[in-house]
Amino acid sequence: MLKFLFLLLFLIPLSLKKSGFWMVQNMLFLFSLLFILLNNCSNYWMNLSYFMGCDLISYGMVLLSLWICTLMLLASESIYKNNNYSSFFVLNVLFLLLFLYLTFSSMNLFMFYLFFESSLIPTLFLILGWGYQPERLQAGVYLLFYTLFGSLPMLISIFFLYDSMNTMNFYLMTGSYGNELLYISMIFAFLVKMPMFLVHLWLPSAHVEAPVSGSMILAGILLKLGGYGLLRVFLFLQSIGLVYNFIWISISLVGGVLVSLVCLRQTDLKALIAYSSVSHMGIVLSGLMTMTYWGVCGAYVLMIAHGLCSSGLFCLANISYERLGSRSLLINKGLLNFMPSMALWWFLLSSANMAAPPTMNLLGEISLLNSIVSWSWLTMLMLSFVSFFGAAYTLYMYAYSQHGKLFSGLYSISGGSSREYLLLFLHWFPLNLLILKSDFCMLWL
């Protein structure tokens, strides 16, 4: 794991060069390939030490972080073209990747917390420095205070755990705790980060104000930090989790239905995709909280699938925004006539968003439906509503944006560039390819 850390640190001086934008991007593509080839994922433990290590849960998350950060640079060509502090932008992305890499490969609970919170700072700079709207300061404050409010009790709990266990290593923390206050303070930071319904308001505002790279990293990785953290802390919160987890499952399922209804009322493309993320993460959280084999595996698969799918949809929304200057569905309509070559990608990524085969979303949702329904038959009602409305708002987004009469302000046809096709392909291809390796996703338990 350390060799990849040094490779990333080596890229930091490169980012300050004038030609560093594309050089860093190409090097990150190479690092992603090296990470796959050099870390043999058939082994259960990979270079595990007391400081840094990578088991199969970390492996998928680190690889997703490398991939999404590389695609962030590929999607942000306008920053390079307009010379909008592009060196600082690349530096910011590299620091973000560094913090995410350290978060997912930390074996120490305190180090995990430290890097978990540190990843917030580059994200905040992305929104404040390269965001589009004047409300981005408010969105940044929302993001900061929601996350800090949720995570400060967790810091106190980590010190309490160290006092009682004399270790902070994830794998040496044995035993089970029945303390309700410890349980809430340990998981609340992750519930805010997921985000769970009722503490989700920071997410749509952050997405709407963020540049495309900010939206990609928020949807692709930062929402997954919550799920990853829950997977780790439930190692020693199992017994109390079995008693109180029904609360979070109930909130998530009811919230998923309500957020789906909110999606059907959206006229802003980015807000619609952001709210759909809240709905999907509600199902992930419910599956995780059942603490069954199917639930945990399904949550892991859907987290990776949603990271690729949602990030791709944000890229599509940005491609339309760059040409039309608006994200409103009242203006982004009839795009099948305006950008016919993009309609296929809208269709492919929209179908992935509603869990159509052969995407990984389907595998994840089937596993989660199994786990949640086996936990309680009463959940079937809410799950059927979430599935139905999930298809409804995705169809609404696709049909309303692609069909209908063209906006009268448009007077020409527009094609996509090869960079944009490559960007969308690199989101969609792994999403459909990885289902062939579904046994890997089910292996680590």
N, C-alpha and C positions, 0 to 999 in steps of 0.2 A: 504493500500500500504506500510505503514511503517513497518509492521510486516515482510514482505518479504525482505525488505531492511536489517533489523537486522539479518534475517536468513542467507542472503548472506554474511554479515560481519562476522558472526560466522564461516563460512567456511574458511576464510583466514588463521587463525592459523593452521587449519587441513591440508592445502595444503603444509605446510612446513615439515610435518612428512614424514617418509620414505614410509609408506603405504598409504599416503594421496591421491595418484593418483586415485586409484579405489574407495576410500572412498568418495572423493569429487564428483566423477562421479555418484555414487549411490545416494548420497544426492541430487544432482541436478535433477535426475530422480524423486525423491520423491517430491521435490519442484515444479516440473512441474505439477505433479498430484494434489498437494495441491492447486496450483494456479487455476486449473480448478474447483476443488471441492469447495474451500472457496469463490471464486469470482463468484457469480451467474451471468452468462453473459446474463440472460434474463432481468436483470435490466438495464435501460439506463445509469444511473450514478453509478459508483462503488467506494465507499469510496472517494468521491471527496472533496478536501479541497483547500484552496488558495495556498498551497505549492505543494502537490502531489495528483494526482488523476488518474483515469483510466476510460475513456469512451470506447465505443466499438471499436474505431479505435486503441487506445492504447492497448486494451486487446489482440487483435490478434498479435500485434507486440511484446509485452512483452512475450507472450507465445512462439512465434517463436524464440525469442532471447534465452529464457531458453532452448528450445529444441535443437537448433543448437549448442549452447555452450556445452551442455551435449554430443552431438554426436561428437563434436570436440575432446573431451577427449577419446571417444571410438575409434575414427579413428587414434589416435596418439600413438598407442602402441609401435611403433618403438622407440619413444623418451624415453619411460619408460624402454624398454628392453636394449637400449644402454646406459642408465643412462646419457642421454644428458641434464643435468640440468633440470630434470623432475619436481622438486619442483618449480623452477622459472617459468616453462612453465605453470603449474597449477595456480600459483599465477597470471600470466599474463592473462590467460583466465578468471579468477575470476574478476580481475579488469575491463577487457573488458566488461564482463557481467554486472557488477555494473554500469559502465558508460552508457551502452545501456538501462538498466532498468531505470536509472534516466532520460535519454533523453526522453524515451517514456512516463514517468509518470510525467514529469514537466508541471506545469500549467503556469509557468512564461516564457516569451519569452527569456529573457536574460539567465536564468538557462538552458533553452533548448539549446541555442547557446553554452553555456559553456560546457555542457556534450556532445553535438554534435561534438564539436572539440576535446574534451578529448578522445573520442573513437578512435581517430586517433593514439594516442601515443602507446597503447598496440598493435595495428595492426602493427605499424611500428617496434616494438620490435619483433613481431612474424616473420616478413619478414627478418629483419636483423639478428636475433638470431638463427632462425631455418630454414632459407631458404636453397635451394639446390645449387644454382648457384653463381658464383663470381660476376655476375651483379646485385645482390640483393641490393647493396648500391645505384646504379643508380635508381632502381625501387622504393626504399624507398624515395629518393629525389623527384622523379616524383610525387609520391603519396602526399608527404608533400606539395610541392610547388603549385601543381594544386589546392589542397583543400584550402590552405591558401590564395592563390591569389583570389579564388572565394568568400571566406567567410569574408574577412576584410571589404569590403563595406557594408556587411550585419550588422556588429557590429555598424557601424556609423548610419545606418538606424534604428536600434533598439533604439539607444539613441534619435534620432529625434522623433520616435513614442512615446517614453515615455514623451518627452517634450510637445508633442501636445495632448496626451491622458491622461496623469497622471496615467497610469496603464500599467503593462506589462502582465497582466493575459489574456490568449488566449480568454477566454469566455466573458471578459468585454471589449474587443477591438471592438467597434462598429464604424459604419461610413465607408466611402469608400474614397479612395485617388485617385486623378487623376494625381499624380506626376510621370512622366516617369522615372526620375532618381531613385526615391524610389522603383518603381516597378522592375527595372532591378537589383538594388543592393540587394533587398530582395530575389529575386528568383534565382540569378545567382549561389549562393553557392549550392543550391539544384540541379540546372541543371548540375553542375560539378560532384556532388556526385551521380547523377542517373546512369550513366553519359550520357549526351546528346551527339549526334554525333558532332564532331569538338572539343569537350573537353573531349574525351574518351580515349586518348592515354595512360593515366596513368594506366588504368584498365588491359589491356592485359599484360603489363610488370610486374605489381604487381602480377597478377595471376601466371604467368610463373615462377617467382622467389620465390613465397611464398611456405611454406610447405602446406600439405593438410589441416591442420586446418586453416591456413591463407586464403586459397582459399574458404573454406567453409564459414567462417565468412564474407568475402568480398562479395561473391555471395548471401549468405543467408540473411544477415542483413544490411551491410553497404550501399548497393545500395538502400535499402528500406528507409533509412534515408532521402534521397532526396524526394521521393514520399510522405512520411509522413509529411515532412516540408512544401511541397507545399500544401497539404491538409489543414494544419493549417493556413498558411499565406494568402490563398485566401479568408479567412473569411473577411478580410478588403481590399483586392485588386480586388474585383469582377468587379467593373465598368471599371477600366483601363484594366483588363485582357480580357474583352470582345472585346476591341479594338485591343490589340497587341498580343494576344495569337496565332494568325494565323502564326506568324513568327516561333514559336517553334514547332508547329504542322508540318509545311512544312519541317523544318530542320530534325525533327525526322523521318518523313516518307521516305524522300529521303535518309537520312542516314541509315535507317533500310535496305533499298534495297542494298545500297553500301556495308554495313557491311556483309550482307548475301552473297554477291559475294566474299568478302574477305574470309569468312568461307569456301567457296568451294575450295579455293586455299591453305588452311592450311595443313601442315604435322605434326604439333605439336598438340597432343590431348588436352592439357590444353589450348593452345591458341585458338583452335577451340571452346571449350566450353565457354571461356571468351568472344570471339567475338559474340557468339550466345546470351550471356547475354545483350550485347549492343543493339542488334537487338530487343530483347524482351522488354527491358526498353524503347526503342523508341516508341513502341506501347503503353506502359503504360503511358508515358509522353504525347503522343498525346491524349489519352482518358481523362487524367486529365485536359488537357488544354481546352477541349471542355466545361468543367464545367457543364455537364449535369448529371442527376441522373445515367443513365446507365454508363456513362464514369467514374465517380468517384467510383461507386461500382465495375465495371469491373477492374479498375486499382488496387483497394484494394485487390480483389480476386487474380488477376494475380501476384501481388507482393508476397503474401503469397505462392502461388503455385510455382512460380519461385524459391523462397528461398529454398523450399524442393527439387525440381527437379534438379536444377543446383548444389546444394550442393551434392546430391547423385551421379551425373555424375562425379564430381571432386573426390569423394571417389573411384569410379570405375577406373578412370584414375590413381589414386594413387596405387590401388591394382595391376594394370598391371605394373606400374613403379617399385614397390618393387620387382617384380619377374624378370622383364626383364632389369631393369637398364636404360630404355630409355622411352621417351614419344613420340618418332617419330612413325608415322603411317607406315613407311617403315619397322620398326622392330615389331611394335604391329599389326601384321596381322595374320590371321588364328588362332585367339585366341579361336575359337570354338573347335579346336583340342587340344590346349594347356590347356585351362581352360574351359571345357564344362559346369561346374556348374555355371560359371559366365555369360554365354551367355544369360540366361533368364533375369538376372538383367539388362544387357545391353539393351535387347529388351524392357523391361518394362519402364525403365527410358528414353530411346530414344523415345519411343512412347509418353510418357508424355511430352517430350520436344517439340514434334510436335503437341501437343494439341489433342491427341486422347482421345475418351471417355473411361472410366468414370472419367478422371482426372479433378482436379480443373482448370487446364490450359484451358480446353475447355470452361468451364463456363465463365472464365475471358475474353477469346478471343472473344467469341460470344457477350458478353456485350460491349466490346471495339469496335468491328466491327459495332455494332448497333449505338453507339454514334458517331463514327468518320464519318460514311457514312451519318448519319442524319445531321451532321454538314455541310458537303459539299459532293456532288456527285463526285466531281473531285478526291477525295481521293481514290475512288474505284480502280483505276489503280495501285497506289503504294501499297495499302493494298493487292491486289491480288498477286503482285510480292513478297511482304514480306511473305505471307502465303505459296506461292509455293516454294520459295527458302528456307524457314524455314524447310519445309519437305525434300527438296533436300539435304541440308547440314547435316541434322540429319541422313538421310538414307545413305549418303556418309560415315559419321563417323561410323555408325553401320556396314554397309556392308564391308567397307574396313578393319575395325579392326577385325571382326569376321570370315570373309570368305577369301578364297584365300589360297595360299601355305604358310605353316608354315615357319617362319624365320629359316634358317639353323643352327643358333647358339643354338637353343633349342633342347634338347635331351631327355626330360622327360615330363610327364604330371603333372599338378599342380592343386590341389583342393583349395578351400577356407576354412578358419577357421570359426568356429561358430560365433566368434566375428564379422567377416566381413559380414556374412549373416544377423546377427542381425542388424548391422549398416545400411545395404541397405534396410532391411525390415522396419526399423523405419523411413527411408526417404519416402519410397514408400507407406506405409500403410496410414498415415495421408493424403497424397496427394489424395488418392482415397476415403478415408472415409469422408473427410470434405465436399465433394460435396453433401452428404446427408443432410448437415446442411447449404445449400446455402441460406436459408432464413435469417440466422444470418448475413451473409455477406451483405445482402441487407437491413438490418434492420435500421442501425444507422442513416440514413438520415431521 
